[in-house]
Amino acid sequence: MVRASEGTIWLRDIAAAMGPGQPVHEILYAAAIVFFCFFYTALQYNPKDTAENLKKSGAFIPATGRGPDRKYLERSRCASR
């Protein structure tokens, strides 16, 4: 049987603390989900295209009235490019 050397004991402790069901694992997992949701939205969402599509279809955002949809969408986006 192979014994862990003194230099790798800290690594074993970290691996045990980050195992499934441990609080550290759950917190990191939830943080990764939130981060990647915002990251994906920042990559996929383009406020200029959305405003143009709204304008083409004759729709508008009720809170802004007619016209300033693009500025509203750029301000309301969670992550900026």
Backbone as CSV, one residue per row, in Angstrom:
resi,resn,N_x,N_y,N_z,CA_x,CA_y,CA_z,C_x,C_y,C_z
1,MET,0.850,-1.174,0.000,0.000,0.000,0.000,0.899,1.243,0.000
2,VAL,0.507,2.246,-0.772,1.283,3.468,-0.892,0.816,4.466,0.153
3,ARG,1.766,5.002,0.880,1.431,6.009,1.886,1.594,7.388,1.286
4,ALA,0.754,8.300,1.721,0.855,9.686,1.254,2.066,10.326,1.910
5,SER,2.844,10.975,1.111,3.994,11.665,1.677,3.518,12.908,2.418
6,GLU,4.389,13.443,3.203,4.037,14.629,3.999,3.674,15.823,3.117
7,GLY,4.198,15.876,1.909,3.939,17.011,1.022,2.564,16.989,0.386
8,THR,1.890,15.841,0.361,0.590,15.763,-0.318,-0.590,15.589,0.629
9,ILE,-0.348,15.660,1.920,-1.445,15.517,2.876,-2.443,16.659,2.711
10,TRP,-1.957,17.867,2.470,-2.854,19.019,2.287,-3.753,18.814,1.073
11,LEU,-3.242,18.176,0.035,-4.043,17.919,-1.158,-5.165,16.927,-0.857
12,ARG,-4.860,15.914,-0.057,-5.877,14.942,0.336,-6.960,15.609,1.184
13,ASP,-6.561,16.526,2.062,-7.524,17.241,2.900,-8.449,18.116,2.056
14,ILE,-7.880,18.786,1.058,-8.696,19.626,0.165,-9.663,18.764,-0.632
15,ALA,-9.189,17.631,-1.141,-10.052,16.731,-1.911,-11.196,16.206,-1.049
16,ALA,-10.928,15.917,0.213,-11.973,15.434,1.118,-12.990,16.533,1.410
17,ALA,-12.515,17.777,1.551,-13.418,18.898,1.846,-14.282,19.256,0.646
18,MET,-13.814,18.941,-0.563,-14.565,19.301,-1.768,-15.332,18.128,-2.353
19,GLY,-15.512,17.076,-1.597,-16.256,15.920,-2.067,-17.743,16.237,-2.177
20,PRO,-18.465,15.484,-2.998,-19.915,15.707,-3.142,-20.626,15.644,-1.790
21,GLY,-21.493,16.595,-1.570,-22.253,16.662,-0.326,-21.611,17.538,0.736
22,GLN,-20.364,17.894,0.558,-19.684,18.769,1.523,-20.080,20.215,1.257
23,PRO,-20.133,21.053,2.299,-20.543,22.457,2.111,-19.698,23.228,1.105
24,VAL,-18.383,23.014,1.102,-17.519,23.720,0.157,-17.892,23.332,-1.273
25,HIS,-18.145,22.067,-1.494,-18.533,21.588,-2.824,-19.842,22.228,-3.271
26,GLU,-20.809,22.269,-2.393,-22.126,22.828,-2.733,-22.028,24.321,-3.058
27,ILE,-21.245,25.064,-2.289,-21.088,26.502,-2.524,-20.384,26.757,-3.855
28,LEU,-19.296,26.028,-4.112,-18.579,26.196,-5.378,-19.431,25.790,-6.569
29,TYR,-20.214,24.741,-6.424,-21.094,24.273,-7.496,-22.139,25.337,-7.831
30,ALA,-22.765,25.907,-6.801,-23.772,26.949,-7.022,-23.144,28.198,-7.637
31,ALA,-21.955,28.567,-7.173,-21.266,29.741,-7.721,-20.900,29.517,-9.191
32,ALA,-20.487,28.317,-9.540,-20.146,28.018,-10.932,-21.381,28.097,-11.828
33,ILE,-22.515,27.626,-11.349,-23.755,27.704,-12.129,-24.120,29.164,-12.387
34,VAL,-24.091,29.986,-11.356,-24.437,31.404,-11.506,-23.451,32.099,-12.447
35,PHE,-22.155,31.853,-12.260,-21.146,32.479,-13.106,-21.346,32.117,-14.568
36,PHE,-21.523,30.840,-14.872,-21.640,30.427,-16.265,-22.958,30.867,-16.892
37,CYS,-24.016,31.041,-16.093,-25.268,31.598,-16.627,-25.044,33.034,-17.092
38,PHE,-24.393,33.846,-16.270,-24.103,35.226,-16.662,-23.123,35.278,-17.822
39,PHE,-22.123,34.409,-17.822,-21.128,34.367,-18.887,-21.786,34.004,-20.220
40,TYR,-22.649,33.001,-20.224,-23.339,32.589,-21.441,-24.251,33.714,-21.953
41,THR,-24.954,34.368,-21.044,-25.826,35.469,-21.435,-25.023,36.608,-22.043
42,ALA,-23.878,36.918,-21.465,-23.038,37.994,-21.990,-22.548,37.665,-23.396
43,LEU,-22.293,36.399,-23.669,-21.823,36.011,-25.001,-22.946,35.976,-26.035
44,GLN,-24.130,35.544,-25.639,-25.207,35.305,-26.583,-26.139,36.490,-26.793
45,TYR,-26.254,37.343,-25.805,-27.240,38.420,-25.843,-26.629,39.682,-26.441
46,ASN,-27.262,40.202,-27.468,-26.805,41.433,-28.105,-27.954,42.444,-28.055
47,PRO,-27.845,43.497,-27.238,-28.953,44.433,-27.090,-29.294,45.176,-28.380
48,LYS,-28.310,45.405,-29.249,-28.590,46.093,-30.510,-29.487,45.239,-31.401
49,ASP,-29.176,43.950,-31.506,-30.009,43.057,-32.315,-31.412,42.903,-31.730
50,THR,-31.484,42.792,-30.421,-32.787,42.655,-29.775,-33.637,43.897,-30.004
51,ALA,-33.046,45.080,-29.874,-33.782,46.321,-30.109,-34.230,46.417,-31.569
52,GLU,-33.353,46.007,-32.474,-33.705,46.040,-33.896,-34.842,45.061,-34.207
53,ASN,-34.801,43.882,-33.633,-35.871,42.904,-33.840,-37.197,43.399,-33.259
54,LEU,-37.152,44.052,-32.102,-38.368,44.628,-31.534,-38.930,45.714,-32.448
55,LYS,-38.043,46.533,-32.976,-38.467,47.623,-33.851,-39.090,47.074,-35.137
56,LYS,-38.469,46.037,-35.716,-38.987,45.440,-36.959,-40.365,44.839,-36.771
57,SER,-40.587,44.245,-35.605,-41.886,43.602,-35.372,-42.935,44.582,-34.843
58,GLY,-42.551,45.824,-34.597,-43.503,46.819,-34.118,-43.740,46.756,-32.622
59,ALA,-42.958,45.974,-31.939,-43.118,45.853,-30.487,-42.228,46.874,-29.780
60,PHE,-42.483,47.081,-28.508,-41.652,47.969,-27.703,-41.747,47.542,-26.251
61,ILE,-40.839,48.029,-25.445,-40.853,47.739,-24.015,-41.737,48.780,-23.350
62,PRO,-42.824,48.353,-22.703,-43.789,49.308,-22.156,-43.197,50.348,-21.198
63,ALA,-42.219,49.991,-20.422,-41.662,50.931,-19.444,-40.908,52.073,-20.110
64,THR,-40.459,51.896,-21.353,-39.649,52.911,-22.007,-40.421,53.721,-23.036
65,GLY,-41.613,53.297,-23.375,-42.336,53.968,-24.442,-41.765,53.548,-25.783
66,ARG,-41.996,54.319,-26.807,-41.478,53.957,-28.127,-40.145,54.648,-28.369
67,GLY,-39.157,53.877,-28.799,-37.904,54.481,-29.209,-36.651,54.066,-28.464
68,PRO,-36.524,54.343,-27.193,-35.222,54.133,-26.549,-34.979,52.705,-26.076
69,ASP,-35.497,51.715,-26.800,-35.361,50.327,-26.363,-33.905,49.876,-26.276
70,ARG,-33.084,50.272,-27.233,-31.696,49.816,-27.244,-30.941,50.289,-26.004
71,LYS,-31.113,51.557,-25.646,-30.427,52.079,-24.460,-30.912,51.376,-23.197
72,TYR,-32.207,51.109,-23.128,-32.764,50.408,-21.971,-32.207,48.995,-21.881
73,LEU,-32.130,48.308,-23.014,-31.619,46.943,-23.022,-30.137,46.902,-22.664
74,GLU,-29.377,47.868,-23.119,-27.951,47.908,-22.780,-27.741,48.162,-21.287
75,ARG,-28.570,49.035,-20.701,-28.461,49.316,-19.263,-28.898,48.133,-18.418
76,SER,-29.927,47.416,-18.873,-30.497,46.362,-18.049,-29.756,45.037,-18.154
77,ARG,-28.830,44.925,-19.065,-28.073,43.683,-19.221,-27.167,43.504,-18.009
78,CYS,-27.086,42.294,-17.514,-26.314,42.026,-16.283,-24.821,42.199,-16.498
79,ALA,-24.293,41.721,-17.598,-22.838,41.788,-17.827,-22.577,42.636,-19.060
80,SER,-21.547,43.436,-19.024,-21.219,44.261,-20.180,-20.088,43.630,-20.961
81,ARG,-19.997,43.965,-22.229,-18.920,43.421,-23.067,-17.749,44.328,-23.021
